[in-house]
Amino acid sequence: MGFSRPLTIGLICGILDILPVVGTAMVFIPMIIFELASERIFLSVGLICLYLLLQASRKIMEVKFVGSSLKINPLITLISIYAGIKIYGAWGIIFGPIVVILFKELYNVIIIRCELPIT
């Protein structure tokens, strides 16, 4: 795309990607604003598309890996992450799935192991 030091930008994005919610946006948004101010519309549109593709692929992989490692349906994982963010803010990415796991284990212990009828 014509940037100087693309490896440095990539490393910074990789490190900041650890931060929930703001992560790579801390690199992409200033770059997009700078390119728009420099009247490089094509490059700024390319950066926007790259950022959206990165975020979409990250969300898909995040739900897939979290759901499979916790043995929870990926749709339930996605809903729990979304609800967690709405309730707990950025920490909801962690707490949302934890709440679902707790309810799942309570269900397993109380209903399945004790063989209680569901009415």
PDB file as gemmi writes it, atoms N, CA and C in Angstrom:
CRYST1    1.000    1.000    1.000  90.00  90.00  90.00 P 1                      
ATOM      1  N   MET A   1       0.817  -1.196   0.000  1.00  0.00           N  
ATOM      2  CA  MET A   1       0.000   0.000   0.000  1.00  0.00           C  
ATOM      3  C   MET A   1       0.856   1.254   0.000  1.00  0.00           C  
ATOM      4  N   GLY A   2       2.143   1.096   0.117  1.00  0.00           N  
ATOM      5  CA  GLY A   2       3.021   2.246   0.028  1.00  0.00           C  
ATOM      6  C   GLY A   2       3.386   2.887   1.356  1.00  0.00           C  
ATOM      7  N   PHE A   3       3.311   2.151   2.443  1.00  0.00           N  
ATOM      8  CA  PHE A   3       3.666   2.698   3.752  1.00  0.00           C  
ATOM      9  C   PHE A   3       5.139   2.455   4.027  1.00  0.00           C  
ATOM     10  N   SER A   4       5.751   3.406   4.711  1.00  0.00           N  
ATOM     11  CA  SER A   4       7.107   3.154   5.174  1.00  0.00           C  
ATOM     12  C   SER A   4       7.014   2.357   6.473  1.00  0.00           C  
ATOM     13  N   ARG A   5       7.902   1.446   6.644  1.00  0.00           N  
ATOM     14  CA  ARG A   5       7.969   0.588   7.831  1.00  0.00           C  
ATOM     15  C   ARG A   5       6.699  -0.245   8.058  1.00  0.00           C  
ATOM     16  N   PRO A   6       6.296  -1.039   7.074  1.00  0.00           N  
ATOM     17  CA  PRO A   6       5.089  -1.856   7.257  1.00  0.00           C  
ATOM     18  C   PRO A   6       5.261  -2.928   8.335  1.00  0.00           C  
ATOM     19  N   LEU A   7       6.477  -3.424   8.521  1.00  0.00           N  
ATOM     20  CA  LEU A   7       6.716  -4.431   9.554  1.00  0.00           C  
ATOM     21  C   LEU A   7       6.475  -3.842  10.944  1.00  0.00           C  
ATOM     22  N   THR A   8       6.924  -2.618  11.149  1.00  0.00           N  
ATOM     23  CA  THR A   8       6.706  -1.947  12.438  1.00  0.00           C  
ATOM     24  C   THR A   8       5.217  -1.729  12.689  1.00  0.00           C  
ATOM     25  N   ILE A   9       4.503  -1.289  11.666  1.00  0.00           N  
ATOM     26  CA  ILE A   9       3.055  -1.084  11.801  1.00  0.00           C  
ATOM     27  C   ILE A   9       2.368  -2.409  12.116  1.00  0.00           C  
ATOM     28  N   GLY A  10       2.788  -3.471  11.444  1.00  0.00           N  
ATOM     29  CA  GLY A  10       2.213  -4.794  11.702  1.00  0.00           C  
ATOM     30  C   GLY A  10       2.478  -5.282  13.115  1.00  0.00           C  
ATOM     31  N   LEU A  11       3.694  -5.073  13.606  1.00  0.00           N  
ATOM     32  CA  LEU A  11       4.023  -5.471  14.979  1.00  0.00           C  
ATOM     33  C   LEU A  11       3.204  -4.686  16.005  1.00  0.00           C  
ATOM     34  N   ILE A  12       3.054  -3.396  15.776  1.00  0.00           N  
ATOM     35  CA  ILE A  12       2.251  -2.576  16.691  1.00  0.00           C  
ATOM     36  C   ILE A  12       0.799  -3.048  16.682  1.00  0.00           C  
ATOM     37  N   CYS A  13       0.262  -3.336  15.497  1.00  0.00           N  
ATOM     38  CA  CYS A  13      -1.115  -3.856  15.405  1.00  0.00           C  
ATOM     39  C   CYS A  13      -1.242  -5.184  16.141  1.00  0.00           C  
ATOM     40  N   GLY A  14      -0.265  -6.048  15.983  1.00  0.00           N  
ATOM     41  CA  GLY A  14      -0.302  -7.343  16.659  1.00  0.00           C  
ATOM     42  C   GLY A  14      -0.276  -7.220  18.168  1.00  0.00           C  
ATOM     43  N   ILE A  15       0.536  -6.314  18.666  1.00  0.00           N  
ATOM     44  CA  ILE A  15       0.612  -6.111  20.117  1.00  0.00           C  
ATOM     45  C   ILE A  15      -0.676  -5.476  20.639  1.00  0.00           C  
ATOM     46  N   LEU A  16      -1.182  -4.464  19.935  1.00  0.00           N  
ATOM     47  CA  LEU A  16      -2.400  -3.780  20.379  1.00  0.00           C  
ATOM     48  C   LEU A  16      -3.650  -4.638  20.214  1.00  0.00           C  
ATOM     49  N   ASP A  17      -3.565  -5.670  19.377  1.00  0.00           N  
ATOM     50  CA  ASP A  17      -4.717  -6.548  19.159  1.00  0.00           C  
ATOM     51  C   ASP A  17      -5.100  -7.304  20.426  1.00  0.00           C  
ATOM     52  N   ILE A  18      -4.198  -7.360  21.384  1.00  0.00           N  
ATOM     53  CA  ILE A  18      -4.488  -8.007  22.664  1.00  0.00           C  
ATOM     54  C   ILE A  18      -5.563  -7.235  23.424  1.00  0.00           C  
ATOM     55  N   LEU A  19      -5.581  -5.912  23.268  1.00  0.00           N  
ATOM     56  CA  LEU A  19      -6.553  -5.078  23.977  1.00  0.00           C  
ATOM     57  C   LEU A  19      -7.951  -5.283  23.404  1.00  0.00           C  
ATOM     58  N   PRO A  20      -8.925  -5.571  24.262  1.00  0.00           N  
ATOM     59  CA  PRO A  20     -10.279  -5.726  23.742  1.00  0.00           C  
ATOM     60  C   PRO A  20     -10.837  -4.386  23.257  1.00  0.00           C  
ATOM     61  N   VAL A  21     -11.696  -4.455  22.295  1.00  0.00           N  
ATOM     62  CA  VAL A  21     -12.438  -3.343  21.707  1.00  0.00           C  
ATOM     63  C   VAL A  21     -11.549  -2.360  20.940  1.00  0.00           C  
ATOM     64  N   VAL A  22     -10.572  -1.710  21.559  1.00  0.00           N  
ATOM     65  CA  VAL A  22      -9.807  -0.661  20.888  1.00  0.00           C  
ATOM     66  C   VAL A  22      -8.650  -1.185  20.053  1.00  0.00           C  
ATOM     67  N   GLY A  23      -8.004  -2.222  20.445  1.00  0.00           N  
ATOM     68  CA  GLY A  23      -6.886  -2.882  19.775  1.00  0.00           C  
ATOM     69  C   GLY A  23      -6.329  -2.223  18.528  1.00  0.00           C  
ATOM     70  N   THR A  24      -6.578  -2.838  17.370  1.00  0.00           N  
ATOM     71  CA  THR A  24      -5.997  -2.359  16.116  1.00  0.00           C  
ATOM     72  C   THR A  24      -6.587  -1.035  15.656  1.00  0.00           C  
ATOM     73  N   ALA A  25      -7.732  -0.659  16.194  1.00  0.00           N  
ATOM     74  CA  ALA A  25      -8.322   0.635  15.824  1.00  0.00           C  
ATOM     75  C   ALA A  25      -7.397   1.781  16.205  1.00  0.00           C  
ATOM     76  N   MET A  26      -6.578   1.582  17.242  1.00  0.00           N  
ATOM     77  CA  MET A  26      -5.640   2.626  17.666  1.00  0.00           C  
ATOM     78  C   MET A  26      -4.580   2.896  16.602  1.00  0.00           C  
ATOM     79  N   VAL A  27      -4.369   1.957  15.689  1.00  0.00           N  
ATOM     80  CA  VAL A  27      -3.418   2.157  14.600  1.00  0.00           C  
ATOM     81  C   VAL A  27      -4.156   2.559  13.325  1.00  0.00           C  
ATOM     82  N   PHE A  28      -5.242   1.837  13.015  1.00  0.00           N  
ATOM     83  CA  PHE A  28      -5.930   2.051  11.746  1.00  0.00           C  
ATOM     84  C   PHE A  28      -6.627   3.414  11.657  1.00  0.00           C  
ATOM     85  N   ILE A  29      -7.314   3.834  12.691  1.00  0.00           N  
ATOM     86  CA  ILE A  29      -8.089   5.079  12.621  1.00  0.00           C  
ATOM     87  C   ILE A  29      -7.192   6.302  12.387  1.00  0.00           C  
ATOM     88  N   PRO A  30      -6.082   6.453  13.131  1.00  0.00           N  
ATOM     89  CA  PRO A  30      -5.202   7.593  12.800  1.00  0.00           C  
ATOM     90  C   PRO A  30      -4.622   7.512  11.386  1.00  0.00           C  
ATOM     91  N   MET A  31      -4.307   6.294  10.921  1.00  0.00           N  
ATOM     92  CA  MET A  31      -3.778   6.153   9.562  1.00  0.00           C  
ATOM     93  C   MET A  31      -4.826   6.560   8.532  1.00  0.00           C  
ATOM     94  N   ILE A  32      -6.074   6.137   8.751  1.00  0.00           N  
ATOM     95  CA  ILE A  32      -7.154   6.482   7.823  1.00  0.00           C  
ATOM     96  C   ILE A  32      -7.375   7.995   7.809  1.00  0.00           C  
ATOM     97  N   ILE A  33      -7.405   8.607   8.984  1.00  0.00           N  
ATOM     98  CA  ILE A  33      -7.597  10.064   9.066  1.00  0.00           C  
ATOM     99  C   ILE A  33      -6.447  10.797   8.373  1.00  0.00           C  
ATOM    100  N   PHE A  34      -5.224  10.332   8.588  1.00  0.00           N  
ATOM    101  CA  PHE A  34      -4.066  10.963   7.946  1.00  0.00           C  
ATOM    102  C   PHE A  34      -4.154  10.861   6.426  1.00  0.00           C  
ATOM    103  N   GLU A  35      -4.525   9.675   5.933  1.00  0.00           N  
ATOM    104  CA  GLU A  35      -4.622   9.491   4.479  1.00  0.00           C  
ATOM    105  C   GLU A  35      -5.759  10.323   3.889  1.00  0.00           C  
ATOM    106  N   LEU A  36      -6.868  10.454   4.618  1.00  0.00           N  
ATOM    107  CA  LEU A  36      -7.957  11.314   4.146  1.00  0.00           C  
ATOM    108  C   LEU A  36      -7.520  12.780   4.118  1.00  0.00           C  
ATOM    109  N   ALA A  37      -6.785  13.206   5.146  1.00  0.00           N  
ATOM    110  CA  ALA A  37      -6.290  14.585   5.192  1.00  0.00           C  
ATOM    111  C   ALA A  37      -5.278  14.850   4.079  1.00  0.00           C  
ATOM    112  N   SER A  38      -4.549  13.805   3.688  1.00  0.00           N  
ATOM    113  CA  SER A  38      -3.573  13.932   2.597  1.00  0.00           C  
ATOM    114  C   SER A  38      -4.226  13.770   1.232  1.00  0.00           C  
ATOM    115  N   GLU A  39      -5.546  13.635   1.228  1.00  0.00           N  
ATOM    116  CA  GLU A  39      -6.347  13.480   0.005  1.00  0.00           C  
ATOM    117  C   GLU A  39      -5.974  12.237  -0.793  1.00  0.00           C  
ATOM    118  N   ARG A  40      -5.602  11.197  -0.101  1.00  0.00           N  
ATOM    119  CA  ARG A  40      -5.358   9.899  -0.740  1.00  0.00           C  
ATOM    120  C   ARG A  40      -6.577   9.019  -0.472  1.00  0.00           C  
ATOM    121  N   ILE A  41      -7.630   9.289  -1.195  1.00  0.00           N  
ATOM    122  CA  ILE A  41      -8.923   8.636  -0.981  1.00  0.00           C  
ATOM    123  C   ILE A  41      -8.829   7.134  -1.238  1.00  0.00           C  
ATOM    124  N   PHE A  42      -8.173   6.740  -2.329  1.00  0.00           N  
ATOM    125  CA  PHE A  42      -8.083   5.319  -2.667  1.00  0.00           C  
ATOM    126  C   PHE A  42      -7.386   4.537  -1.558  1.00  0.00           C  
ATOM    127  N   LEU A  43      -6.304   5.089  -1.036  1.00  0.00           N  
ATOM    128  CA  LEU A  43      -5.566   4.425   0.037  1.00  0.00           C  
ATOM    129  C   LEU A  43      -6.388   4.367   1.322  1.00  0.00           C  
ATOM    130  N   SER A  44      -7.101   5.436   1.640  1.00  0.00           N  
ATOM    131  CA  SER A  44      -7.920   5.428   2.860  1.00  0.00           C  
ATOM    132  C   SER A  44      -9.083   4.450   2.737  1.00  0.00           C  
ATOM    133  N   VAL A  45      -9.684   4.332   1.563  1.00  0.00           N  
ATOM    134  CA  VAL A  45     -10.749   3.336   1.359  1.00  0.00           C  
ATOM    135  C   VAL A  45     -10.167   1.930   1.481  1.00  0.00           C  
ATOM    136  N   GLY A  46      -8.965   1.730   0.957  1.00  0.00           N  
ATOM    137  CA  GLY A  46      -8.300   0.436   1.103  1.00  0.00           C  
ATOM    138  C   GLY A  46      -8.035   0.091   2.558  1.00  0.00           C  
ATOM    139  N   LEU A  47      -7.614   1.076   3.341  1.00  0.00           N  
ATOM    140  CA  LEU A  47      -7.386   0.850   4.775  1.00  0.00           C  
ATOM    141  C   LEU A  47      -8.686   0.533   5.505  1.00  0.00           C  
ATOM    142  N   ILE A  48      -9.756   1.228   5.146  1.00  0.00           N  
ATOM    143  CA  ILE A  48     -11.060   0.951   5.768  1.00  0.00           C  
ATOM    144  C   ILE A  48     -11.496  -0.472   5.454  1.00  0.00           C  
ATOM    145  N   CYS A  49     -11.363  -0.883   4.188  1.00  0.00           N  
ATOM    146  CA  CYS A  49     -11.731  -2.255   3.801  1.00  0.00           C  
ATOM    147  C   CYS A  49     -10.869  -3.281   4.528  1.00  0.00           C  
ATOM    148  N   LEU A  50      -9.578  -3.015   4.620  1.00  0.00           N  
ATOM    149  CA  LEU A  50      -8.672  -3.925   5.326  1.00  0.00           C  
ATOM    150  C   LEU A  50      -9.046  -4.034   6.797  1.00  0.00           C  
ATOM    151  N   TYR A  51      -9.357  -2.909   7.428  1.00  0.00           N  
ATOM    152  CA  TYR A  51      -9.745  -2.909   8.841  1.00  0.00           C  
ATOM    153  C   TYR A  51     -11.045  -3.686   9.049  1.00  0.00           C  
ATOM    154  N   LEU A  52     -12.038  -3.459   8.193  1.00  0.00           N  
ATOM    155  CA  LEU A  52     -13.314  -4.177   8.324  1.00  0.00           C  
ATOM    156  C   LEU A  52     -13.129  -5.677   8.104  1.00  0.00           C  
ATOM    157  N   LEU A  53     -12.303  -6.056   7.139  1.00  0.00           N  
ATOM    158  CA  LEU A  53     -12.016  -7.470   6.900  1.00  0.00           C  
ATOM    159  C   LEU A  53     -11.308  -8.089   8.094  1.00  0.00           C  
ATOM    160  N   LEU A  54     -10.366  -7.367   8.656  1.00  0.00           N  
ATOM    161  CA  LEU A  54      -9.643  -7.837   9.838  1.00  0.00           C  
ATOM    162  C   LEU A  54     -10.592  -8.046  11.012  1.00  0.00           C  
ATOM    163  N   GLN A  55     -11.476  -7.088  11.257  1.00  0.00           N  
ATOM    164  CA  GLN A  55     -12.413  -7.194  12.374  1.00  0.00           C  
ATOM    165  C   GLN A  55     -13.409  -8.331  12.169  1.00  0.00           C  
ATOM    166  N   ALA A  56     -13.922  -8.479  10.949  1.00  0.00           N  
ATOM    167  CA  ALA A  56     -14.882  -9.551  10.674  1.00  0.00           C  
ATOM    168  C   ALA A  56     -14.236 -10.919  10.850  1.00  0.00           C  
ATOM    169  N   SER A  57     -13.037 -11.102  10.301  1.00  0.00           N  
ATOM    170  CA  SER A  57     -12.372 -12.402  10.435  1.00  0.00           C  
ATOM    171  C   SER A  57     -12.006 -12.678  11.886  1.00  0.00           C  
ATOM    172  N   ARG A  58     -11.640 -11.649  12.621  1.00  0.00           N  
ATOM    173  CA  ARG A  58     -11.310 -11.820  14.042  1.00  0.00           C  
ATOM    174  C   ARG A  58     -12.523 -12.280  14.835  1.00  0.00           C  
ATOM    175  N   LYS A  59     -13.668 -11.665  14.583  1.00  0.00           N  
ATOM    176  CA  LYS A  59     -14.883 -12.041  15.314  1.00  0.00           C  
ATOM    177  C   LYS A  59     -15.293 -13.472  14.990  1.00  0.00           C  
ATOM    178  N   ILE A  60     -15.196 -13.857  13.735  1.00  0.00           N  
ATOM    179  CA  ILE A  60     -15.565 -15.220  13.344  1.00  0.00           C  
ATOM    180  C   ILE A  60     -14.637 -16.232  14.001  1.00  0.00           C  
ATOM    181  N   MET A  61     -13.329 -15.985  13.950  1.00  0.00           N  
ATOM    182  CA  MET A  61     -12.377 -16.921  14.556  1.00  0.00           C  
ATOM    183  C   MET A  61     -12.498 -16.941  16.072  1.00  0.00           C  
ATOM    184  N   GLU A  62     -12.743 -15.783  16.666  1.00  0.00           N  
ATOM    185  CA  GLU A  62     -12.870 -15.699  18.121  1.00  0.00           C  
ATOM    186  C   GLU A  62     -14.035 -16.557  18.607  1.00  0.00           C  
ATOM    187  N   VAL A  63     -15.171 -16.437  17.949  1.00  0.00           N  
ATOM    188  CA  VAL A  63     -16.348 -17.220  18.334  1.00  0.00           C  
ATOM    189  C   VAL A  63     -16.087 -18.703  18.121  1.00  0.00           C  
ATOM    190  N   LYS A  64     -15.456 -19.058  17.015  1.00  0.00           N  
ATOM    191  CA  LYS A  64     -15.182 -20.465  16.706  1.00  0.00           C  
ATOM    192  C   LYS A  64     -14.250 -21.079  17.747  1.00  0.00           C  
ATOM    193  N   PHE A  65     -13.146 -20.405  18.060  1.00  0.00           N  
ATOM    194  CA  PHE A  65     -12.176 -20.961  19.002  1.00  0.00           C  
ATOM    195  C   PHE A  65     -12.686 -20.968  20.434  1.00  0.00           C  
ATOM    196  N   VAL A  66     -13.329 -19.893  20.850  1.00  0.00           N  
ATOM    197  CA  VAL A  66     -13.858 -19.841  22.214  1.00  0.00           C  
ATOM    198  C   VAL A  66     -14.938 -20.898  22.389  1.00  0.00           C  
ATOM    199  N   GLY A  67     -15.839 -21.010  21.416  1.00  0.00           N  
ATOM    200  CA  GLY A  67     -16.923 -21.987  21.505  1.00  0.00           C  
ATOM    201  C   GLY A  67     -16.427 -23.419  21.525  1.00  0.00           C  
ATOM    202  N   SER A  68     -15.453 -23.740  20.682  1.00  0.00           N  
ATOM    203  CA  SER A  68     -14.968 -25.119  20.639  1.00  0.00           C  
ATOM    204  C   SER A  68     -14.147 -25.465  21.873  1.00  0.00           C  
ATOM    205  N   SER A  69     -13.382 -24.522  22.386  1.00  0.00           N  
ATOM    206  CA  SER A  69     -12.579 -24.825  23.568  1.00  0.00           C  
ATOM    207  C   SER A  69     -13.435 -24.938  24.824  1.00  0.00           C  
ATOM    208  N   LEU A  70     -14.562 -24.248  24.862  1.00  0.00           N  
ATOM    209  CA  LEU A  70     -15.446 -24.305  26.023  1.00  0.00           C  
ATOM    210  C   LEU A  70     -16.591 -25.295  25.841  1.00  0.00           C  
ATOM    211  N   LYS A  71     -16.646 -25.934  24.670  1.00  0.00           N  
ATOM    212  CA  LYS A  71     -17.697 -26.897  24.333  1.00  0.00           C  
ATOM    213  C   LYS A  71     -19.079 -26.255  24.434  1.00  0.00           C  
ATOM    214  N   ILE A  72     -19.185 -25.078  23.848  1.00  0.00           N  
ATOM    215  CA  ILE A  72     -20.441 -24.348  23.781  1.00  0.00           C  
ATOM    216  C   ILE A  72     -20.718 -24.052  22.310  1.00  0.00           C  
ATOM    217  N   ASN A  73     -21.984 -24.081  21.937  1.00  0.00           N  
ATOM    218  CA  ASN A  73     -22.396 -23.765  20.580  1.00  0.00           C  
ATOM    219  C   ASN A  73     -21.853 -22.386  20.191  1.00  0.00           C  
ATOM    220  N   PRO A  74     -21.278 -22.243  18.981  1.00  0.00           N  
ATOM    221  CA  PRO A  74     -20.724 -20.947  18.573  1.00  0.00           C  
ATOM    222  C   PRO A  74     -21.743 -19.801  18.608  1.00  0.00           C  
ATOM    223  N   LEU A  75     -23.001 -20.089  18.295  1.00  0.00           N  
ATOM    224  CA  LEU A  75     -24.021 -19.038  18.351  1.00  0.00           C  
ATOM    225  C   LEU A  75     -24.239 -18.570  19.787  1.00  0.00           C  
ATOM    226  N   ILE A  76     -24.273 -19.516  20.728  1.00  0.00           N  
ATOM    227  CA  ILE A  76     -24.412 -19.166  22.145  1.00  0.00           C  
ATOM    228  C   ILE A  76     -23.193 -18.366  22.602  1.00  0.00           C  
ATOM    229  N   THR A  77     -22.019 -18.750  22.115  1.00  0.00           N  
ATOM    230  CA  THR A  77     -20.800 -18.013  22.456  1.00  0.00           C  
ATOM    231  C   THR A  77     -20.878 -16.578  21.953  1.00  0.00           C  
ATOM    232  N   LEU A  78     -21.316 -16.410  20.709  1.00  0.00           N  
ATOM    233  CA  LEU A  78     -21.442 -15.071  20.141  1.00  0.00           C  
ATOM    234  C   LEU A  78     -22.437 -14.229  20.934  1.00  0.00           C  
ATOM    235  N   ILE A  79     -23.574 -14.816  21.273  1.00  0.00           N  
ATOM    236  CA  ILE A  79     -24.586 -14.099  22.052  1.00  0.00           C  
ATOM    237  C   ILE A  79     -24.046 -13.749  23.432  1.00  0.00           C  
ATOM    238  N   SER A  80     -23.316 -14.687  24.057  1.00  0.00           N  
ATOM    239  CA  SER A  80     -22.787 -14.412  25.400  1.00  0.00           C  
ATOM    240  C   SER A  80     -21.732 -13.311  25.377  1.00  0.00           C  
ATOM    241  N   ILE A  81     -20.912 -13.276  24.331  1.00  0.00           N  
ATOM    242  CA  ILE A  81     -19.918 -12.208  24.215  1.00  0.00           C  
ATOM    243  C   ILE A  81     -20.619 -10.866  24.006  1.00  0.00           C  
ATOM    244  N   TYR A  82     -21.614 -10.840  23.122  1.00  0.00           N  
ATOM    245  CA  TYR A  82     -22.350  -9.597  22.868  1.00  0.00           C  
ATOM    246  C   TYR A  82     -23.066  -9.115  24.126  1.00  0.00           C  
ATOM    247  N   ALA A  83     -23.774 -10.029  24.799  1.00  0.00           N  
ATOM    248  CA  ALA A  83     -24.484  -9.654  26.030  1.00  0.00           C  
ATOM    249  C   ALA A  83     -23.494  -9.231  27.110  1.00  0.00           C  
ATOM    250  N   GLY A  84     -22.374  -9.930  27.194  1.00  0.00           N  
ATOM    251  CA  GLY A  84     -21.354  -9.565  28.172  1.00  0.00           C  
ATOM    252  C   GLY A  84     -20.818  -8.165  27.955  1.00  0.00           C  
ATOM    253  N   ILE A  85     -20.590  -7.801  26.690  1.00  0.00           N  
ATOM    254  CA  ILE A  85     -20.110  -6.450  26.385  1.00  0.00           C  
ATOM    255  C   ILE A  85     -21.165  -5.417  26.757  1.00  0.00           C  
ATOM    256  N   LYS A  86     -22.430  -5.722  26.476  1.00  0.00           N  
ATOM    257  CA  LYS A  86     -23.506  -4.781  26.808  1.00  0.00           C  
ATOM    258  C   LYS A  86     -23.642  -4.604  28.323  1.00  0.00           C  
ATOM    259  N   ILE A  87     -23.449  -5.679  29.079  1.00  0.00           N  
ATOM    260  CA  ILE A  87     -23.635  -5.622  30.531  1.00  0.00           C  
ATOM    261  C   ILE A  87     -22.375  -5.139  31.246  1.00  0.00           C  
ATOM    262  N   TYR A  88     -21.221  -5.729  30.907  1.00  0.00           N  
ATOM    263  CA  TYR A  88     -19.985  -5.468  31.646  1.00  0.00           C  
ATOM    264  C   TYR A  88     -18.997  -4.550  30.923  1.00  0.00           C  
ATOM    265  N   GLY A  89     -19.323  -4.102  29.730  1.00  0.00           N  
ATOM    266  CA  GLY A  89     -18.375  -3.292  28.958  1.00  0.00           C  
ATOM    267  C   GLY A  89     -17.313  -4.189  28.331  1.00  0.00           C  
ATOM    268  N   ALA A  90     -16.091  -3.683  28.235  1.00  0.00           N  
ATOM    269  CA  ALA A  90     -15.006  -4.438  27.594  1.00  0.00           C  
ATOM    270  C   ALA A  90     -14.719  -5.750  28.312  1.00  0.00           C  
ATOM    271  N   TRP A  91     -14.909  -5.772  29.627  1.00  0.00           N  
ATOM    272  CA  TRP A  91     -14.676  -7.006  30.386  1.00  0.00           C  
ATOM    273  C   TRP A  91     -15.701  -8.086  30.037  1.00  0.00           C  
ATOM    274  N   GLY A  92     -16.786  -7.721  29.403  1.00  0.00           N  
ATOM    275  CA  GLY A  92     -17.818  -8.682  29.032  1.00  0.00           C  
ATOM    276  C   GLY A  92     -17.354  -9.735  28.051  1.00  0.00           C  
ATOM    277  N   ILE A  93     -16.278  -9.437  27.307  1.00  0.00           N  
ATOM    278  CA  ILE A  93     -15.717 -10.441  26.403  1.00  0.00           C  
ATOM    279  C   ILE A  93     -15.287 -11.665  27.202  1.00  0.00           C  
ATOM    280  N   ILE A  94     -14.838 -11.445  28.415  1.00  0.00           N  
ATOM    281  CA  ILE A  94     -14.413 -12.543  29.286  1.00  0.00           C  
ATOM    282  C   ILE A  94     -15.570 -13.036  30.144  1.00  0.00           C  
ATOM    283  N   PHE A  95     -16.299 -12.100  30.775  1.00  0.00           N  
ATOM    284  CA  PHE A  95     -17.336 -12.487  31.733  1.00  0.00           C  
ATOM    285  C   PHE A  95     -18.586 -13.084  31.085  1.00  0.00           C  
ATOM    286  N   GLY A  96     -18.934 -12.673  29.874  1.00  0.00           N  
ATOM    287  CA  GLY A  96     -20.121 -13.213  29.201  1.00  0.00           C  
ATOM    288  C   GLY A  96     -20.061 -14.730  29.045  1.00  0.00           C  
ATOM    289  N   PRO A  97     -19.006 -15.263  28.411  1.00  0.00           N  
ATOM    290  CA  PRO A  97     -18.901 -16.715  28.295  1.00  0.00           C  
ATOM    291  C   PRO A  97     -18.765 -17.426  29.643  1.00  0.00           C  
ATOM    292  N   ILE A  98     -18.139 -16.783  30.629  1.00  0.00           N  
ATOM    293  CA  ILE A  98     -18.013 -17.405  31.955  1.00  0.00           C  
ATOM    294  C   ILE A  98     -19.385 -17.619  32.574  1.00  0.00           C  
ATOM    295  N   VAL A  99     -20.268 -16.634  32.445  1.00  0.00           N  
ATOM    296  CA  VAL A  99     -21.630 -16.769  32.975  1.00  0.00           C  
ATOM    297  C   VAL A  99     -22.356 -17.918  32.279  1.00  0.00           C  
ATOM    298  N   VAL A 100     -22.197 -18.042  30.970  1.00  0.00           N  
ATOM    299  CA  VAL A 100     -22.836 -19.139  30.232  1.00  0.00           C  
ATOM    300  C   VAL A 100     -22.287 -20.485  30.696  1.00  0.00           C  
ATOM    301  N   ILE A 101     -20.985 -20.573  30.910  1.00  0.00           N  
ATOM    302  CA  ILE A 101     -20.383 -21.822  31.394  1.00  0.00           C  
ATOM    303  C   ILE A 101     -20.928 -22.173  32.771  1.00  0.00           C  
ATOM    304  N   LEU A 102     -21.059 -21.188  33.642  1.00  0.00           N  
ATOM    305  CA  LEU A 102     -21.613 -21.448  34.979  1.00  0.00           C  
ATOM    306  C   LEU A 102     -23.035 -21.994  34.894  1.00  0.00           C  
ATOM    307  N   PHE A 103     -23.867 -21.373  34.061  1.00  0.00           N  
ATOM    308  CA  PHE A 103     -25.238 -21.869  33.909  1.00  0.00           C  
ATOM    309  C   PHE A 103     -25.269 -23.262  33.284  1.00  0.00           C  
ATOM    310  N   LYS A 104     -24.375 -23.519  32.337  1.00  0.00           N  
ATOM    311  CA  LYS A 104     -24.313 -24.843  31.711  1.00  0.00           C  
ATOM    312  C   LYS A 104     -23.931 -25.904  32.742  1.00  0.00           C  
ATOM    313  N   GLU A 105     -22.946 -25.603  33.567  1.00  0.00           N  
ATOM    314  CA  GLU A 105     -22.522 -26.561  34.590  1.00  0.00           C  
ATOM    315  C   GLU A 105     -23.585 -26.742  35.665  1.00  0.00           C  
ATOM    316  N   LEU A 106     -24.262 -25.672  36.043  1.00  0.00           N  
ATOM    317  CA  LEU A 106     -25.379 -25.811  36.988  1.00  0.00           C  
ATOM    318  C   LEU A 106     -26.458 -26.714  36.414  1.00  0.00           C  
ATOM    319  N   TYR A 107     -26.758 -26.538  35.140  1.00  0.00           N  
ATOM    320  CA  TYR A 107     -27.738 -27.393  34.470  1.00  0.00           C  
ATOM    321  C   TYR A 107     -27.271 -28.848  34.492  1.00  0.00           C  
ATOM    322  N   ASN A 108     -25.997 -29.072  34.170  1.00  0.00           N  
ATOM    323  CA  ASN A 108     -25.468 -30.442  34.169  1.00  0.00           C  
ATOM    324  C   ASN A 108     -25.541 -31.079  35.550  1.00  0.00           C  
ATOM    325  N   VAL A 109     -25.207 -30.335  36.585  1.00  0.00           N  
ATOM    326  CA  VAL A 109     -25.192 -30.882  37.941  1.00  0.00           C  
ATOM    327  C   VAL A 109     -26.604 -31.095  38.469  1.00  0.00           C  
ATOM    328  N   ILE A 110     -27.457 -30.104  38.326  1.00  0.00           N  
ATOM    329  CA  ILE A 110     -28.782 -30.178  38.937  1.00  0.00           C  
ATOM    330  C   ILE A 110     -29.745 -31.042  38.135  1.00  0.00           C  
ATOM    331  N   ILE A 111     -29.834 -30.853  36.856  1.00  0.00           N  
ATOM    332  CA  ILE A 111     -30.840 -31.543  36.043  1.00  0.00           C  
ATOM    333  C   ILE A 111     -30.352 -32.907  35.568  1.00  0.00           C  
ATOM    334  N   ILE A 112     -29.194 -32.972  34.972  1.00  0.00           N  
ATOM    335  CA  ILE A 112     -28.740 -34.216  34.347  1.00  0.00           C  
ATOM    336  C   ILE A 112     -28.228 -35.214  35.374  1.00  0.00           C  
ATOM    337  N   ARG A 113     -27.340 -34.820  36.262  1.00  0.00           N  
ATOM    338  CA  ARG A 113     -26.764 -35.766  37.218  1.00  0.00           C  
ATOM    339  C   ARG A 113     -27.767 -36.206  38.270  1.00  0.00           C  
ATOM    340  N   CYS A 114     -28.641 -35.312  38.675  1.00  0.00           N  
ATOM    341  CA  CYS A 114     -29.643 -35.667  39.689  1.00  0.00           C  
ATOM    342  C   CYS A 114     -30.885 -36.279  39.061  1.00  0.00           C  
ATOM    343  N   GLU A 115     -30.932 -36.291  37.732  1.00  0.00           N  
ATOM    344  CA  GLU A 115     -32.051 -36.852  36.978  1.00  0.00           C  
ATOM    345  C   GLU A 115     -33.385 -36.265  37.423  1.00  0.00           C  
ATOM    346  N   LEU A 116     -33.424 -34.964  37.559  1.00  0.00           N  
ATOM    347  CA  LEU A 116     -34.662 -34.286  37.918  1.00  0.00           C  
ATOM    348  C   LEU A 116     -35.507 -34.095  36.665  1.00  0.00           C  
ATOM    349  N   PRO A 117     -36.798 -34.300  36.781  1.00  0.00           N  
ATOM    350  CA  PRO A 117     -37.653 -34.081  35.608  1.00  0.00           C  
ATOM    351  C   PRO A 117     -37.811 -32.583  35.344  1.00  0.00           C  
ATOM    352  N   ILE A 118     -37.791 -32.231  34.083  1.00  0.00           N  
ATOM    353  CA  ILE A 118     -38.008 -30.837  33.706  1.00  0.00           C  
ATOM    354  C   ILE A 118     -39.496 -30.655  33.470  1.00  0.00           C  
ATOM    355  N   THR A 119     -40.099 -29.736  34.230  1.00  0.00           N  
ATOM    356  CA  THR A 119     -41.543 -29.514  34.063  1.00  0.00           C  
ATOM    357  C   THR A 119     -41.826 -28.164  33.510  1.00  0.00           C  
TER     358      THR A 119                                                      
END                                                                             
